[in-house]
Amino acid sequence: MTDHLITLGIQIVPKSTSHDTYALIDHAIDIIQQSGVKYQITPFETVMEGRYEDLMMISEIAQKAVLEAGADECLVYYRIHYRKNQNVTFEEKKLNL
């Protein structure tokens, strides 16, 4: 898309009959933490700041990590704040990192 920054909220809801779902979610959070992007974990989603393409790639890797860790399936919900020709940052949203 572009090189400016966006914010992306992702909620991954794993389904599994044999694994603890909170432990599965931790695998996704690990991927996000290791990615190096700014992020904020909230009770219902994790919000990241970065380039659209980078955040979508991280999101895909996080989803795969949940499945590889034992989820039978997962539901994934995205919320994206995108502006034409302008950055969207945590600072303007006053998020504490």
BALOBA-1460 file (C-alpha; in Angstrom, 3 decimals):
// residues 97
<rec num="1" residu="m" x="0.000" y="0.000" z="0.000"/>
<rec num="2" residu="t" x="2.200" y="2.837" z="1.286"/>
<rec num="3" residu="d" x="5.103" y="3.459" z="3.597"/>
<rec num="4" residu="h" x="3.215" y="5.468" z="6.176"/>
<rec num="5" residu="l" x="2.222" y="4.082" z="9.567"/>
<rec num="6" residu="i" x="-1.131" y="2.595" z="10.478"/>
<rec num="7" residu="t" x="-2.509" y="0.976" z="13.597"/>
<rec num="8" residu="l" x="-3.908" y="-2.537" z="13.423"/>
<rec num="9" residu="g" x="-5.825" y="-4.277" z="16.183"/>
<rec num="10" residu="i" x="-5.872" y="-8.063" z="15.984"/>
<rec num="11" residu="q" x="-7.893" y="-10.514" z="18.019"/>
<rec num="12" residu="i" x="-7.108" y="-14.193" z="17.495"/>
<rec num="13" residu="v" x="-9.627" y="-16.589" z="19.027"/>
<rec num="14" residu="p" x="-8.297" y="-20.148" z="18.933"/>
<rec num="15" residu="k" x="-10.578" y="-23.157" z="19.142"/>
<rec num="16" residu="s" x="-9.193" y="-26.393" z="20.498"/>
<rec num="17" residu="t" x="-10.555" y="-29.448" z="22.239"/>
<rec num="18" residu="s" x="-7.182" y="-30.461" z="23.676"/>
<rec num="19" residu="h" x="-5.209" y="-27.254" z="24.373"/>
<rec num="20" residu="d" x="-5.653" y="-24.308" z="26.734"/>
<rec num="21" residu="t" x="-6.760" y="-21.373" z="24.588"/>
<rec num="22" residu="y" x="-4.887" y="-18.790" z="26.685"/>
<rec num="23" residu="a" x="-1.657" y="-20.698" z="26.132"/>
<rec num="24" residu="l" x="-2.373" y="-20.747" z="22.396"/>
<rec num="25" residu="i" x="-2.923" y="-16.975" z="22.371"/>
<rec num="26" residu="d" x="0.470" y="-16.555" z="24.050"/>
<rec num="27" residu="h" x="2.089" y="-18.004" z="20.913"/>
<rec num="28" residu="a" x="0.584" y="-15.190" z="18.837"/>
<rec num="29" residu="i" x="1.693" y="-12.575" z="21.353"/>
<rec num="30" residu="d" x="5.232" y="-14.002" z="21.279"/>
<rec num="31" residu="i" x="5.369" y="-13.494" z="17.499"/>
<rec num="32" residu="i" x="4.213" y="-9.889" z="17.850"/>
<rec num="33" residu="q" x="6.714" y="-9.193" z="20.644"/>
<rec num="34" residu="q" x="9.588" y="-10.667" z="18.620"/>
<rec num="35" residu="s" x="8.664" y="-8.651" z="15.516"/>
<rec num="36" residu="g" x="10.054" y="-5.391" z="16.867"/>
<rec num="37" residu="v" x="6.976" y="-3.273" z="16.069"/>
<rec num="38" residu="k" x="5.316" y="-1.083" z="18.666"/>
<rec num="39" residu="y" x="2.411" y="-2.923" z="20.248"/>
<rec num="40" residu="q" x="-0.064" y="-2.695" z="23.109"/>
<rec num="41" residu="i" x="-1.779" y="-5.740" z="24.609"/>
<rec num="42" residu="t" x="-5.331" y="-5.086" z="25.780"/>
<rec num="43" residu="p" x="-7.917" y="-7.478" z="27.254"/>
<rec num="44" residu="f" x="-9.637" y="-8.037" z="23.898"/>
<rec num="45" residu="e" x="-6.983" y="-7.455" z="21.236"/>
<rec num="46" residu="t" x="-3.386" y="-6.545" z="20.582"/>
<rec num="47" residu="v" x="-2.801" y="-3.280" z="18.743"/>
<rec num="48" residu="m" x="0.292" y="-2.756" z="16.599"/>
<rec num="49" residu="e" x="1.780" y="0.278" z="14.857"/>
<rec num="50" residu="g" x="3.719" y="-0.035" z="11.610"/>
<rec num="51" residu="r" x="3.519" y="-0.285" z="7.848"/>
<rec num="52" residu="y" x="0.412" y="-2.063" z="6.526"/>
<rec num="53" residu="e" x="2.372" y="-4.781" z="4.733"/>
<rec num="54" residu="d" x="4.559" y="-5.483" z="7.769"/>
<rec num="55" residu="l" x="1.626" y="-5.711" z="10.163"/>
<rec num="56" residu="m" x="-0.319" y="-8.034" z="7.870"/>
<rec num="57" residu="m" x="2.740" y="-10.296" z="7.552"/>
<rec num="58" residu="i" x="3.172" y="-10.375" z="11.346"/>
<rec num="59" residu="s" x="-0.541" y="-11.127" z="11.727"/>
<rec num="60" residu="e" x="-0.321" y="-14.058" z="9.324"/>
<rec num="61" residu="i" x="2.704" y="-15.489" z="11.134"/>
<rec num="62" residu="a" x="0.892" y="-15.107" z="14.480"/>
<rec num="63" residu="q" x="-2.150" y="-16.974" z="13.154"/>
<rec num="64" residu="k" x="0.027" y="-19.802" z="11.854"/>
<rec num="65" residu="a" x="1.832" y="-20.006" z="15.209"/>
<rec num="66" residu="v" x="-1.493" y="-20.535" z="16.997"/>
<rec num="67" residu="l" x="-2.457" y="-23.327" z="14.608"/>
<rec num="68" residu="e" x="0.985" y="-24.949" z="14.816"/>
<rec num="69" residu="a" x="0.774" y="-24.820" z="18.628"/>
<rec num="70" residu="g" x="-2.319" y="-27.013" z="18.552"/>
<rec num="71" residu="a" x="-5.422" y="-24.984" z="17.746"/>
<rec num="72" residu="d" x="-7.920" y="-26.854" z="15.591"/>
<rec num="73" residu="e" x="-9.025" y="-23.562" z="14.057"/>
<rec num="74" residu="c" x="-8.966" y="-19.882" z="14.860"/>
<rec num="75" residu="l" x="-11.157" y="-16.881" z="14.311"/>
<rec num="76" residu="v" x="-9.260" y="-13.690" z="13.485"/>
<rec num="77" residu="y" x="-10.666" y="-10.187" z="13.764"/>
<rec num="78" residu="y" x="-8.875" y="-7.089" z="12.467"/>
<rec num="79" residu="r" x="-9.460" y="-3.392" z="13.072"/>
<rec num="80" residu="i" x="-7.329" y="-1.027" z="11.018"/>
<rec num="81" residu="h" x="-6.945" y="2.729" z="11.316"/>
<rec num="82" residu="y" x="-5.537" y="3.980" z="8.020"/>
<rec num="83" residu="r" x="-5.159" y="7.540" z="6.746"/>
<rec num="84" residu="k" x="-4.479" y="8.666" z="3.225"/>
<rec num="85" residu="n" x="-0.939" y="10.088" z="3.001"/>
<rec num="86" residu="q" x="-0.549" y="10.490" z="6.764"/>
<rec num="87" residu="n" x="0.714" y="8.403" z="9.670"/>
<rec num="88" residu="v" x="-1.533" y="6.988" z="12.366"/>
<rec num="89" residu="t" x="0.458" y="6.574" z="15.589"/>
<rec num="90" residu="f" x="0.075" y="5.478" z="19.191"/>
<rec num="91" residu="e" x="1.275" y="8.892" z="20.348"/>
<rec num="92" residu="e" x="-1.743" y="10.660" z="18.873"/>
<rec num="93" residu="k" x="-4.008" y="8.106" z="20.536"/>
<rec num="94" residu="k" x="-2.193" y="8.672" z="23.836"/>
<rec num="95" residu="l" x="-1.501" y="4.967" z="24.344"/>
<rec num="96" residu="n" x="1.043" y="4.172" z="27.027"/>
<rec num="97" residu="l" x="3.709" y="1.814" z="25.757"/>
